[in-house]
Amino acid sequence: MSDGVDAVVIGSGPNGLAAAIQLARAGADVLVLEAHRDPGGATRTAELTLPGFHHDVCSACHPMGILSPLFRTLDLSAHGLRWLQSDVSVAHPLDEGPAALLSRSVTQTAERLGVDGAAYQRLVEPFLHDPHALFEDALAPLRVPQHPLLMGRFGLRSRRSARGLAQAWFSGARARALVAGCAGHAVQPLENPLTAAMALIFLIAGHVEDWPVAAGGSAAIHRALASVLRDHGGRIETGVRITSLDQLPPSRVVLFDTGPDQLADIAGEALPARYRARLRRYRFGPGSFKVDWALAGPIPWSDPAVARAATVHLGGTLDEISASEAAAWRGEVSDNPYVLLVQQSALDPDRAPPGQHTGYAYCHVPAGCDVDMTAAIERQVARFAPGFRDLILARHTMSPAALQAYNPNFVGGAVTGGAADITQLFTRPVARLDPYRTPNPRLFLCSASTPPGGGVHGMCGAHAARSALASLPGLPRR
């Protein structure tokens, strides 16, 4: 292993690489250590089903990646990242009538919502005058916002639950379902406080940038980030599993792109016992069950417009999705799960052999659930795309246990870094003025278990690096 450095980062997910980049840009000598043979964390791509079918192992569609305040400063396109976008970010089909479609145009989105079109425009348009200012504050830890009037308005709109928002603003099934599908990314009951914020952020995002996939697979994201890091002198060593601080080279600071439990295990007595106990009480929330398909052709949606969407939210009405998400939160399995599906090969034909396609979908299940959800997921797809099952050439599944085995940060199959309900949204992993700094002034947490939480945006790492830089005075800025 390398000689002494200014900073060691344990874990090379987007947050770990983001933290390393920020430190290296400030002049620090940075070493990233990764247990897996490849860097990337949740942004890896592999031939999971058949040769020539390239599947995203974890994350697939990246609305917060293209809008990330950090990534927008890095010129990732110069390092090989190419975003591919459709003119429809999200489709939400229903059993009757046309699907709700989230597109860049507010007017076009509103037109498909019928009686709720005008209300939808009133809901989102105030945030489109300076949306990047909104994302800058929304993807930050709890602090005085840099744009207080904008965040105050956002807070008034999103203070309630997603169900409360949908019912207060809309009367029709399509608009309410569109809100429910976007809120489902919160991985908690849609009746919980502040779930409206998740719905609103994703809706606004779709009017700023079409939700993208990465050309060639999500692995292109970590390759670009790693390239930026190397340009600033940082290094990455893979195949190095850290279980103790004694394994690390001498360094001034250590940043953990890990879950709170791993921080406690690795740091051991370098952290106070009471703090380690608080880390171990951190709640990860429900897990996920994921299916990838090799398909003989495109998914045959009943509404052809759905074929244009990067992401498809399946589950029907607000009530159906609410029931599914509440069940997973209670530790129950839904027979009618809310399913998030991504059509990468519709935007990126190189993901599959000519004329064929990849498919990607997952649903939320209780943490550690061992129920095979393949049939339930495929039933939801076939509900809105009759004949879908006839196209399946091969499939690959990942249970919550398989997800955790693949990435230890996904405890119980929780892929978003932990429950982001009102009790942990800003106090993750524990309640501290600086959530990234531990009681040991050398040790910092930079994973999705810190604010702002899950998503491929790197902002947890960026904020943690800013905190760590206070412990690195005198760096020679390059």
C-alpha positions as CSV (number, residue, x, y, z in Angstrom):
1,M,0.0,0.0,0.0
2,S,1.1,3.6,-0.6
3,D,3.2,5.8,1.8
4,G,1.7,8.5,3.9
5,V,-0.9,10.9,2.4
6,D,-3.0,13.9,3.4
7,A,-6.3,12.0,3.0
8,V,-7.5,8.5,2.7
9,V,-11.0,7.8,1.3
10,I,-12.4,4.3,2.1
11,G,-14.9,3.4,-0.7
12,S,-15.0,4.6,-4.3
13,G,-18.7,5.2,-4.9
14,P,-19.8,8.5,-6.4
15,N,-19.6,10.2,-2.9
16,G,-16.2,8.8,-2.2
17,L,-14.8,9.9,-5.5
18,A,-16.5,13.3,-5.1
19,A,-14.9,13.8,-1.7
20,A,-11.5,12.8,-3.1
21,I,-11.9,15.2,-6.0
22,Q,-12.7,18.1,-3.8
23,L,-9.8,17.3,-1.5
24,A,-7.4,16.9,-4.5
25,R,-8.6,20.1,-6.1
26,A,-7.7,21.9,-2.8
27,G,-4.1,20.5,-3.0
28,A,-4.4,17.4,-0.8
29,D,-2.6,14.2,-1.6
30,V,-5.5,11.7,-1.8
31,L,-5.6,7.9,-1.8
32,V,-8.9,6.1,-2.4
33,L,-9.2,2.5,-1.3
34,E,-11.8,0.1,-2.7
35,A,-12.6,-3.4,-1.7
36,H,-14.2,-4.4,-5.0
37,R,-12.0,-5.1,-8.0
38,D,-13.5,-2.2,-9.8
39,P,-14.3,1.3,-8.4
40,G,-17.8,2.7,-8.7
41,G,-20.0,1.6,-5.8
42,A,-23.6,1.8,-7.2
43,T,-22.4,2.9,-10.7
44,R,-21.2,-0.4,-12.2
45,T,-22.3,-2.1,-15.4
46,A,-22.0,-5.8,-16.3
47,E,-23.3,-8.5,-18.6
48,L,-25.7,-10.0,-16.1
49,T,-27.9,-12.0,-18.4
50,L,-26.5,-12.9,-21.8
51,P,-23.4,-11.8,-23.8
52,G,-23.8,-8.5,-25.4
53,F,-26.5,-7.3,-22.9
54,H,-25.0,-4.6,-20.7
55,H,-27.0,-4.0,-17.5
56,D,-26.6,-1.4,-14.7
57,V,-26.0,-3.4,-11.6
58,C,-27.5,-0.8,-9.3
59,S,-28.3,2.8,-10.3
60,A,-29.6,3.3,-13.8
61,C,-31.2,6.7,-14.4
62,H,-29.6,9.9,-13.1
63,P,-31.8,13.0,-12.8
64,M,-29.7,14.3,-9.9
65,G,-26.5,13.3,-11.6
66,I,-27.0,15.7,-14.6
67,L,-28.2,18.4,-12.2
68,S,-25.6,17.9,-9.4
69,P,-24.1,21.2,-8.3
70,L,-20.7,19.4,-8.1
71,F,-20.8,17.4,-11.3
72,R,-21.8,20.6,-13.2
73,T,-18.4,22.0,-12.3
74,L,-16.3,19.1,-13.4
75,D,-16.7,19.0,-17.2
76,L,-17.3,15.2,-17.0
77,S,-18.0,15.1,-20.8
78,A,-14.3,15.8,-21.3
79,H,-13.6,12.7,-19.3
80,G,-15.8,10.4,-21.4
81,L,-19.3,10.8,-19.8
82,R,-22.1,11.3,-22.3
83,W,-25.6,11.7,-21.0
84,L,-28.4,10.2,-23.3
85,Q,-31.8,11.7,-22.9
86,S,-35.3,11.1,-24.3
87,D,-38.0,13.8,-24.6
88,V,-39.9,12.0,-21.8
89,S,-38.3,11.6,-18.4
90,V,-41.1,9.6,-16.7
91,A,-44.1,7.8,-17.9
92,H,-46.8,6.6,-15.5
93,P,-49.3,4.3,-17.2
94,L,-52.8,3.7,-15.8
95,D,-55.3,1.0,-16.5
96,E,-57.6,3.4,-18.3
97,G,-56.7,6.4,-20.5
98,P,-53.3,7.7,-21.6
99,A,-50.3,7.6,-19.4
100,A,-49.1,10.7,-17.5
101,L,-45.8,11.9,-19.0
102,L,-43.2,14.1,-17.4
103,S,-41.4,16.0,-20.1
104,R,-39.2,19.1,-20.2
105,S,-42.1,21.2,-21.4
106,V,-44.4,22.1,-18.5
107,T,-47.2,22.8,-21.0
108,Q,-47.0,19.4,-22.6
109,T,-46.9,17.7,-19.2
110,A,-49.9,19.6,-18.1
111,E,-51.9,18.9,-21.3
112,R,-51.9,15.2,-20.5
113,L,-53.1,15.8,-17.0
114,G,-56.5,17.0,-18.2
115,V,-58.5,18.9,-15.6
116,D,-55.4,19.2,-13.4
117,G,-53.2,20.8,-16.0
118,A,-53.5,24.4,-14.8
119,A,-53.0,23.4,-11.2
120,Y,-49.9,21.4,-12.2
121,Q,-48.4,24.5,-13.9
122,R,-49.1,26.6,-10.8
123,L,-47.3,24.0,-8.6
124,V,-44.0,23.7,-10.5
125,E,-43.5,26.9,-12.5
126,P,-42.4,29.2,-9.6
127,F,-39.3,27.0,-9.2
128,L,-38.2,27.0,-12.8
129,H,-36.9,30.6,-12.9
130,D,-33.7,29.6,-11.0
131,P,-33.9,25.8,-10.5
132,H,-30.1,25.3,-10.0
133,A,-30.3,27.6,-6.9
134,L,-33.1,25.3,-5.6
135,F,-31.0,22.2,-6.2
136,E,-28.0,23.8,-4.5
137,D,-29.9,24.4,-1.3
138,A,-32.0,21.2,-1.5
139,L,-28.8,19.0,-1.9
140,A,-27.2,20.5,1.2
141,P,-27.1,19.8,4.9
142,L,-29.4,21.6,7.3
143,R,-28.2,25.2,7.2
144,V,-29.4,28.8,6.5
145,P,-30.2,28.5,2.8
146,Q,-28.3,30.6,0.3
147,H,-31.6,31.4,-1.4
148,P,-34.0,31.8,1.5
149,L,-37.0,33.1,-0.4
150,L,-36.9,30.3,-2.9
151,M,-36.4,27.7,-0.3
152,G,-39.2,29.3,1.8
153,R,-41.6,28.9,-1.1
154,F,-40.4,25.3,-1.7
155,G,-40.9,24.6,2.0
156,L,-44.5,25.8,1.9
157,R,-45.3,23.6,-1.1
158,S,-43.6,20.5,0.3
159,R,-44.2,20.7,4.0
160,R,-46.9,18.0,3.8
161,S,-47.0,14.4,2.8
162,A,-46.9,13.3,-0.9
163,R,-50.5,12.0,-0.5
164,G,-51.5,15.4,1.1
165,L,-49.9,17.3,-1.8
166,A,-51.5,15.1,-4.5
167,Q,-55.0,15.4,-2.9
168,A,-54.7,19.1,-2.1
169,W,-53.7,20.1,-5.6
170,F,-55.3,17.6,-7.9
171,S,-58.6,15.8,-8.5
172,G,-57.7,13.5,-11.4
173,A,-56.1,10.1,-11.3
174,R,-53.2,10.9,-13.7
175,A,-51.8,13.9,-11.8
176,R,-52.1,12.2,-8.5
177,A,-50.4,9.1,-9.8
178,L,-47.6,11.2,-11.3
179,V,-46.9,12.7,-7.8
180,A,-47.1,9.2,-6.2
181,G,-44.6,7.7,-8.6
182,C,-42.1,10.4,-8.0
183,A,-42.6,10.3,-4.3
184,G,-42.1,6.6,-4.3
185,H,-38.3,7.2,-4.7
186,A,-38.4,8.3,-1.0
187,V,-38.8,4.6,0.0
188,Q,-41.3,5.4,2.8
189,P,-45.1,5.7,3.2
190,L,-46.5,8.5,1.1
191,E,-48.4,9.6,4.2
192,N,-45.1,10.5,5.9
193,P,-44.3,14.2,6.4
194,L,-42.0,15.8,3.8
195,T,-42.4,13.1,1.2
196,A,-44.0,15.8,-0.9
197,A,-40.5,17.3,-1.1
198,M,-39.2,14.2,-2.9
199,A,-42.0,14.3,-5.4
200,L,-41.6,18.0,-6.1
201,I,-37.9,17.8,-6.6
202,F,-38.2,15.0,-9.1
203,L,-41.0,16.8,-11.0
204,I,-39.0,20.0,-11.2
205,A,-35.9,18.1,-12.3
206,G,-37.8,16.8,-15.3
207,H,-38.5,20.3,-16.4
208,V,-34.9,21.4,-16.2
209,E,-33.2,18.4,-17.8
210,D,-34.6,15.2,-19.3
211,W,-33.8,12.4,-17.0
212,P,-30.7,10.7,-18.5
213,V,-28.9,7.4,-18.7
214,A,-25.1,7.2,-19.2
215,A,-23.9,6.1,-22.6
216,G,-22.5,2.6,-22.3
217,G,-23.8,2.2,-18.8
218,S,-23.6,3.8,-15.4
219,A,-20.0,2.7,-15.1
220,A,-19.2,5.7,-17.3
221,I,-20.0,7.9,-14.4
222,H,-17.3,6.5,-12.1
223,R,-14.8,6.2,-14.9
224,A,-15.2,10.0,-15.6
225,L,-15.0,10.8,-11.9
226,A,-11.9,8.7,-11.5
227,S,-10.3,10.4,-14.5
228,V,-11.0,13.8,-13.0
229,L,-9.4,12.6,-9.7
230,R,-6.3,11.3,-11.4
231,D,-5.9,14.6,-13.3
232,H,-5.7,16.3,-9.9
233,G,-3.1,13.8,-8.6
234,G,-5.4,11.5,-6.7
235,R,-4.9,7.7,-6.7
236,I,-7.2,4.7,-6.5
237,E,-6.3,1.2,-5.3
238,T,-8.8,-1.5,-5.7
239,G,-9.1,-5.0,-4.2
240,V,-8.2,-3.6,-0.8
241,R,-10.8,-4.4,1.9
242,I,-10.3,-2.3,5.0
243,T,-11.5,-3.8,8.3
244,S,-9.3,-1.7,10.7
245,L,-7.7,1.7,10.8
246,D,-4.4,-0.2,11.3
247,Q,-4.4,-1.2,7.7
248,L,-4.3,2.4,6.5
249,P,-1.2,4.4,5.6
250,P,-0.4,7.4,7.7
251,S,-2.8,10.2,6.9
252,R,-4.1,13.5,8.3
253,V,-7.8,12.6,7.7
254,V,-9.8,9.5,6.7
255,L,-13.2,9.8,5.0
256,F,-15.6,6.8,5.0
257,D,-17.8,6.2,1.9
258,T,-19.5,3.5,4.0
259,G,-22.5,2.9,6.1
260,P,-22.5,4.0,9.7
261,D,-22.1,0.4,10.9
262,Q,-18.9,0.0,8.9
263,L,-17.6,3.3,10.2
264,A,-18.1,1.9,13.7
265,D,-16.6,-1.5,12.9
266,I,-13.5,-0.1,11.2
267,A,-12.8,2.8,13.6
268,G,-13.4,0.8,16.7
269,E,-12.1,2.5,19.8
270,A,-10.9,5.5,17.8
271,L,-14.5,6.6,18.3
272,P,-16.2,7.0,21.6
273,A,-18.4,4.0,22.6
274,R,-21.5,6.2,22.9
275,Y,-21.1,7.6,19.4
276,R,-20.5,4.1,18.0
277,A,-23.7,3.0,19.7
278,R,-25.6,5.8,18.1
279,L,-24.2,4.8,14.7
280,R,-25.5,1.3,15.2
281,R,-29.0,2.6,15.9
282,Y,-29.1,4.1,12.4
283,R,-32.2,2.9,10.5
284,F,-31.8,1.8,6.9
285,G,-35.4,1.2,6.1
286,P,-36.9,-1.1,3.4
287,G,-34.8,-3.0,0.9
288,S,-35.1,-3.6,-2.8
289,F,-35.6,-6.6,-5.1
290,K,-34.2,-6.1,-8.6
291,V,-34.7,-7.8,-12.0
292,D,-32.7,-7.4,-15.2
293,W,-33.9,-8.8,-18.4
294,A,-32.5,-9.6,-21.8
295,L,-35.4,-8.9,-24.2
296,A,-36.1,-10.0,-27.8
297,G,-37.6,-6.6,-28.5
298,P,-38.9,-3.3,-27.0
299,I,-41.4,-3.5,-24.2
300,P,-44.9,-3.5,-25.9
301,W,-46.6,-0.8,-23.9
302,S,-50.4,-0.4,-24.3
303,D,-49.8,3.3,-24.6
304,P,-47.1,3.7,-27.2
305,A,-46.0,7.0,-25.6
306,V,-44.6,5.1,-22.7
307,A,-41.9,3.6,-25.0
308,R,-40.3,7.1,-25.1
309,A,-39.7,7.4,-21.4
310,A,-36.4,6.9,-19.7
311,T,-38.1,5.8,-16.5
312,V,-41.5,4.2,-16.1
313,H,-43.4,4.2,-12.7
314,L,-45.6,1.1,-12.5
315,G,-48.2,0.6,-9.8
316,G,-51.3,2.3,-10.9
317,T,-53.1,4.9,-8.8
318,L,-52.1,7.0,-5.8
319,D,-53.9,4.6,-3.5
320,E,-52.2,1.5,-4.9
321,I,-48.7,3.0,-4.7
322,S,-49.4,4.3,-1.2
323,A,-50.4,0.8,-0.1
324,S,-47.4,-0.8,-1.6
325,E,-44.9,1.6,0.0
326,A,-46.6,1.5,3.4
327,A,-46.5,-2.3,3.3
328,A,-42.7,-2.4,2.8
329,W,-42.2,0.1,5.6
330,R,-44.3,-2.2,8.0
331,G,-42.3,-5.2,7.1
332,E,-44.9,-6.7,4.7
333,V,-44.6,-7.9,1.1
334,S,-47.1,-6.3,-1.4
335,D,-48.7,-8.5,-4.0
336,N,-49.1,-5.4,-6.1
337,P,-45.8,-3.6,-5.7
338,Y,-44.8,-0.2,-6.9
339,V,-42.1,-0.9,-9.6
340,L,-39.5,1.5,-10.9
341,L,-38.5,0.5,-14.5
342,V,-35.7,2.0,-16.6
343,Q,-35.5,1.6,-20.4
344,Q,-31.8,2.1,-20.9
345,S,-31.6,0.4,-24.3
346,A,-34.4,2.6,-25.7
347,L,-32.0,5.6,-25.2
348,D,-28.7,3.7,-25.7
349,P,-29.0,1.0,-28.4
350,D,-25.5,-0.2,-27.7
351,R,-26.7,-1.8,-24.4
352,A,-28.0,-4.8,-26.4
353,P,-27.4,-6.7,-29.6
354,P,-29.2,-5.2,-32.7
355,G,-32.9,-5.3,-32.5
356,Q,-32.9,-6.5,-28.9
357,H,-33.2,-4.7,-25.6
358,T,-32.3,-4.6,-21.9
359,G,-34.9,-4.2,-19.1
360,Y,-34.3,-3.1,-15.5
361,A,-36.8,-2.9,-12.7
362,Y,-37.0,-3.1,-8.9
363,C,-39.6,-2.8,-6.1
364,H,-39.3,-2.0,-2.4
365,V,-39.6,-4.9,0.1
366,P,-38.9,-5.3,3.8
367,A,-35.3,-5.1,4.8
368,G,-33.6,-8.5,4.3
369,C,-36.8,-10.0,2.7
370,D,-36.2,-13.4,1.1
371,V,-39.4,-13.5,-1.0
372,D,-38.7,-13.8,-4.7
373,M,-40.5,-10.8,-6.3
374,T,-39.8,-11.7,-9.9
375,A,-43.3,-12.8,-10.7
376,A,-44.9,-9.8,-9.0
377,I,-42.7,-7.4,-10.9
378,E,-43.2,-9.1,-14.2
379,R,-47.0,-9.1,-13.6
380,Q,-46.9,-5.3,-13.0
381,V,-45.0,-4.8,-16.3
382,A,-47.4,-7.1,-18.2
383,R,-50.4,-5.3,-16.7
384,F,-49.4,-2.2,-18.8
385,A,-47.5,-4.1,-21.6
386,P,-49.4,-7.3,-22.6
387,G,-47.0,-9.8,-24.2
388,F,-44.0,-8.6,-22.2
389,R,-43.2,-12.0,-20.8
390,D,-43.0,-13.5,-24.3
391,L,-40.0,-11.2,-25.0
392,I,-37.9,-12.4,-22.1
393,L,-34.7,-14.2,-23.2
394,A,-33.0,-14.4,-19.8
395,R,-33.3,-12.7,-16.5
396,H,-31.0,-11.9,-13.5
397,T,-32.4,-11.1,-10.0
398,M,-30.9,-9.5,-6.9
399,S,-32.6,-10.0,-3.6
400,P,-31.9,-7.7,-0.6
401,A,-29.2,-10.1,0.6
402,A,-27.6,-10.2,-2.8
403,L,-27.5,-6.4,-3.0
404,Q,-25.9,-6.2,0.4
405,A,-23.4,-8.9,-0.5
406,Y,-22.5,-6.9,-3.7
407,N,-22.2,-3.6,-1.8
408,P,-22.0,-3.6,2.0
409,N,-23.5,-0.1,2.1
410,F,-26.8,-1.6,1.0
411,V,-27.7,-2.9,4.4
412,G,-30.8,-5.1,4.2
413,G,-31.0,-4.2,0.5
414,A,-31.5,-0.5,1.2
415,V,-29.9,1.2,-1.8
416,T,-30.5,4.8,-0.8
417,G,-28.2,5.0,2.2
418,G,-30.8,4.7,4.9
419,A,-34.3,5.8,5.8
420,A,-34.8,9.5,5.0
421,D,-37.9,10.1,7.1
422,I,-38.4,13.2,9.2
423,T,-36.3,11.8,12.1
424,Q,-33.3,11.0,9.9
425,L,-33.5,13.4,6.9
426,F,-31.1,16.0,8.4
427,T,-29.7,14.1,11.4
428,R,-28.1,11.3,9.4
429,P,-26.3,9.4,10.7
430,V,-26.6,11.1,14.1
431,A,-27.7,14.5,15.3
432,R,-24.7,16.8,15.1
433,L,-24.1,20.4,13.9
434,D,-21.6,18.9,11.4
435,P,-23.1,15.5,10.3
436,Y,-19.9,14.6,8.4
437,R,-17.5,15.1,11.3
438,T,-17.1,12.4,13.9
439,P,-15.9,13.0,17.5
440,N,-12.5,12.0,16.2
441,P,-11.2,15.1,14.4
442,R,-9.4,12.8,11.8
443,L,-12.4,10.7,10.8
444,F,-15.3,11.8,8.6
445,L,-18.3,10.1,7.0
446,C,-19.1,11.0,3.3
447,S,-21.6,8.4,2.2
448,A,-25.3,8.5,1.4
449,S,-25.9,8.0,5.1
450,T,-25.2,11.7,5.4
451,P,-27.2,14.7,4.0
452,P,-28.6,15.0,1.4
453,G,-28.9,11.2,1.2
454,G,-29.3,8.8,-1.7
455,G,-28.8,9.4,-5.4
456,V,-25.8,9.6,-7.8
457,H,-25.0,13.3,-7.2
458,G,-21.8,13.3,-5.1
459,M,-23.0,16.0,-2.8
460,C,-22.6,14.0,0.4
461,G,-18.9,13.6,-0.5
462,A,-18.6,17.2,-1.6
463,H,-20.0,18.5,1.7
464,A,-17.9,16.0,3.7
465,A,-14.7,17.1,1.9
466,R,-15.5,20.7,2.8
467,S,-15.7,19.7,6.4
468,A,-12.5,17.7,6.3
469,L,-10.6,20.6,4.7
470,A,-10.9,22.5,7.9
471,S,-8.6,19.8,9.4
472,L,-6.1,20.2,6.6
473,P,-4.6,23.7,6.9
474,G,-1.7,24.8,4.8
475,L,-2.4,22.7,1.7
476,P,-0.5,23.7,-1.4
477,R,-3.3,24.6,-3.7
478,R,-2.6,23.3,-7.2
